[in-house]
């Protein structure tokens, strides 16, 4: 006879069978996930290189591009750092292929379900602008964001839904994929 899950506060303590099932699901999702999903910065690195190549073809100069680029790099790195520290403090991995033990819904994750990808986008635009001083950086970063939105994020959402079930569904209903209103406001 299977022992029921024991409630501790609002969280349920998983049984050994639950942990084995979760590990098995993580392996299946990891094996079925394309490489571009498992290495999320790939589209953003490609965007920066693409912006540079396009700038060699024809510059679309932007005034103040270098300064704006550095500002976006700093903002993106700050958001990335905040999101990663929040994940580690929760005792889970920020890496897509890592061990996910807790669904993090606070910190930057209370505003967006994907703060790390927003940070990657800001850094890609920033590096592209600072390096090329060209509007091509915006177009290339938009392409990277599109690939992330259509390929990477849906695969991760499927995995999170499998790992956290109803808890993830409630979170997804509360917080937008890319940006949401501030927590606690209607």
Secondary structure, 3 states (H helix, E strand, C coil): CCCCCEEECCEEECCHHHHHHHHHHHHHHHHHCCHHHHCCCHHHHHHHHHHHHHHHHCCCECCCHHHHHHHHHHHHHHHHHHHHHHHHHCCCCCCCCCCCCCCCCCHHHHCCCCHHHHHHHHHHHHHHHHHHCECHHHHHHHHHHHHHHHHHHHHHHHHHHHHHCHHHHHHHHHCCCCCCCCCCCC
